[in-house]
């Protein structure tokens, strides 16, 4: 397990978009191949797994970098309070787009990004979180207190579908 003190988590900027896109591509291709076919992965990159500029503008999307190399993005993820606008008293904050570079996987970075997003959403008044998880992410999110609510199929541009698990968590 990697120590959080070895990394900086900061809000992503518009300038980070090319590096985020590269990180997402590497993460999906490197870590999700046991759950999805190559054609599902190809079709999902850029359509399902893209960069939401609104999260960057809202400063609710984060990147993790090694303390000794701040130019290298090793993980990313965020949360959203929009559906137009979510009410913390009644709605779930949306945990969004958590990815880890394959060379940095299994070191606790996904957990760090998730915790950072939950803490930021909680500070904004949310006690309930939900996400659409890939099959690959379900074990981690289950371990972190999320429960499966439903499974759904997302239609991809090539006509195939991608199974996604809707999960949620409520803080005590």
C-alpha positions as a printed NumPy array, in Angstrom:
array([[  0.   ,   0.   ,   0.   ],
       [  1.247,   3.449,  -0.91 ],
       [  1.304,   6.169,   1.707],
       [ -0.925,   9.161,   0.992],
       [  1.995,  11.375,   2.006],
       [  3.811,  10.294,  -1.183],
       [  1.16 ,  11.963,  -3.376],
       [ -0.504,  15.271,  -3.962],
       [ -4.19 ,  15.343,  -4.838],
       [ -5.203,  18.601,  -6.469],
       [ -8.105,  19.913,  -8.542],
       [ -7.666,  19.099, -12.214],
       [ -7.381,  21.97 , -14.675],
       [ -8.279,  22.376, -18.325],
       [ -4.542,  22.089, -19.06 ],
       [ -4.634,  18.558, -17.577],
       [ -7.167,  17.271, -20.139],
       [ -4.632,  15.682, -22.537],
       [ -2.871,  13.888, -19.655],
       [ -6.229,  12.805, -18.166],
       [ -7.296,  11.385, -21.535],
       [ -4.027,   9.432, -21.749],
       [ -4.436,   8.18 , -18.168],
       [ -8.044,   7.063, -18.815],
       [ -7.032,   5.26 , -22.003],
       [ -4.165,   3.44 , -20.266],
       [ -6.31 ,   2.591, -17.249],
       [ -9.245,   1.208, -19.218],
       [ -7.046,  -0.761, -21.63 ],
       [ -4.738,  -2.034, -18.891],
       [ -7.108,  -2.776, -16.023],
       [-10.503,  -3.626, -17.524],
       [ -9.569,  -6.233, -20.106],
       [-10.672,  -9.133, -17.891],
       [-14.198,  -7.672, -17.606],
       [-14.812,  -6.219, -21.076],
       [-13.95 ,  -7.228, -24.626],
       [-11.465,  -5.268, -26.766],
       [-14.327,  -3.926, -28.912],
       [-16.24 ,  -2.775, -25.821],
       [-13.111,  -1.062, -24.513],
       [-12.367,   0.627, -27.847],
       [-15.935,   1.918, -28.144],
       [-16.146,   3.08 , -24.529],
       [-13.043,   5.276, -24.59 ],
       [-14.107,   8.787, -25.502],
       [-17.815,   7.991, -25.275],
       [-18.487,   6.453, -21.851],
       [-15.036,   7.169, -20.454],
       [-14.396,  10.771, -21.383],
       [-13.391,  13.974, -19.65 ],
       [-16.277,  16.07 , -18.329],
       [-15.152,  19.691, -18.563],
       [-17.963,  20.772, -16.224],
       [-16.333,  18.844, -13.364],
       [-13.066,  20.657, -14.046],
       [-14.832,  24.018, -14.107],
       [-16.638,  23.142, -10.856],
       [-13.285,  22.114,  -9.314],
       [-14.786,  18.74 ,  -8.345],
       [-12.43 ,  16.594, -10.442],
       [ -9.038,  15.724,  -9.002],
       [ -5.713,  14.284, -10.1  ],
       [ -3.091,  12.517,  -8.025],
       [  0.599,  13.036,  -8.733],
       [  3.681,  11.641,  -7.016],
       [  5.173,  14.203,  -4.65 ],
       [  8.538,  13.834,  -6.398],
       [  7.071,  14.179,  -9.94 ],
       [  4.083,  16.557, -10.046],
       [  3.955,  16.389, -13.856],
       [  2.97 ,  12.695, -13.822],
       [ -0.743,  11.953, -13.358],
       [ -1.199,   8.538, -11.702],
       [ -4.902,   8.643, -10.764],
       [ -7.948,  10.813, -11.257],
       [-11.585,  11.027, -10.225],
       [-14.287,  13.39 ,  -9.148],
       [-17.802,  14.018,  -8.033],
       [-20.707,  16.104,  -9.217],
       [-23.511,  18.025,  -7.579],
       [-25.292,  18.668, -10.856],
       [-28.324,  17.189, -12.413],
       [-29.038,  20.602, -12.931],
       [-28.341,  21.176,  -9.248],
       [-28.54 ,  18.477,  -6.584],
       [-29.898,  19.081,  -3.107],
       [-27.589,  17.616,  -0.44 ],
       [-30.57 ,  16.985,   1.863],
       [-32.366,  14.71 ,  -0.606],
       [-30.01 ,  13.758,  -3.452],
       [-26.914,  11.633,  -3.913],
       [-23.605,  13.26 ,  -4.846],
       [-22.394,  11.557,  -8.02 ],
       [-18.956,   9.943,  -7.749],
       [-17.462,  10.088, -11.226],
       [-14.718,   8.687, -13.407],
       [-12.094,   7.23 , -11.077],
       [ -9.108,   5.839, -12.97 ],
       [ -5.642,   4.662, -11.934],
       [ -2.627,   4.278, -14.193],
       [ -1.932,   0.518, -14.55 ],
       [  1.706,   0.969, -13.5  ],
       [  0.434,   2.478, -10.247],
       [ -2.475,   0.107,  -9.572],
       [ -2.852,  -1.891,  -6.359],
       [ -1.199,   0.846,  -4.294],
       [ -4.29 ,   2.441,  -2.768],
       [ -4.605,   5.338,  -5.225],
       [ -8.202,   4.511,  -6.167],
       [ -9.054,   4.472,  -2.47 ],
       [ -7.3  ,   7.826,  -1.951],
       [ -9.138,   9.488,  -4.846],
       [-12.472,   7.993,  -3.709],
       [-11.934,   9.203,  -0.132],
       [-10.95 ,  12.656,  -1.391],
       [-14.128,  12.88 ,  -3.5  ],
       [-16.321,  11.667,  -0.636],
       [-14.733,  14.166,   1.766],
       [-15.237,  17.045,  -0.703],
       [-18.866,  16.047,  -1.336],
       [-19.461,  15.641,   2.408],
       [-17.984,  19.107,   3.025],
       [-20.55 ,  20.409,   0.5  ],
       [-23.331,  18.874,   2.621],
       [-23.822,  15.451,   1.013],
       [-24.131,  12.303,   3.126],
       [-25.168,  10.015,   0.28 ],
       [-23.113,   9.053,  -2.748],
       [-23.832,   7.069,  -5.903],
       [-21.866,   5.948,  -8.912],
       [-22.042,   3.918, -12.072],
       [-19.173,   1.475, -11.578],
       [-17.457,  -0.669, -14.142],
       [-17.363,  -4.362, -13.327],
       [-13.674,  -3.859, -12.559],
       [-14.407,  -1.299,  -9.832],
       [-17.159,  -3.2  ,  -8.001],
       [-14.833,  -5.096,  -5.594],
       [-13.118,  -1.894,  -4.441],
       [-16.324,   0.089,  -4.044],
       [-18.008,  -2.795,  -2.2  ],
       [-15.042,  -2.899,   0.178],
       [-15.471,   0.854,   0.75 ],
       [-19.129,   0.534,   1.778],
       [-20.976,   0.886,  -1.52 ],
       [-23.846,  -1.486,  -2.243],
       [-25.16 ,  -2.578,  -5.604],
       [-28.524,  -1.044,  -6.473],
       [-28.901,  -2.242, -10.061],
       [-27.08 ,  -3.315, -13.192],
       [-27.608,  -1.529, -16.453],
       [-26.329,  -1.672, -20.004],
       [-24.868,   1.438, -21.64 ],
       [-25.192,   1.495, -25.43 ],
       [-21.843,   2.089, -27.125],
       [-21.323,   3.859, -30.484],
       [-20.461,   0.53 , -32.173],
       [-23.811,  -0.992, -31.141],
       [-22.397,  -3.117, -28.309],
       [-23.272,  -2.51 , -24.679],
       [-21.173,  -2.02 , -21.555],
       [-22.447,  -3.433, -18.259],
       [-22.374,  -0.848, -15.484],
       [-23.253,  -1.389, -11.83 ],
       [-25.115,   1.44 , -10.079],
       [-23.896,   1.549,  -6.487],
       [-24.591,   3.821,  -3.53 ],
       [-23.414,   4.578,  -0.023],
       [-24.872,   6.527,   2.873],
       [-22.716,   7.927,   5.677],
       [-23.883,   7.122,   9.181]])
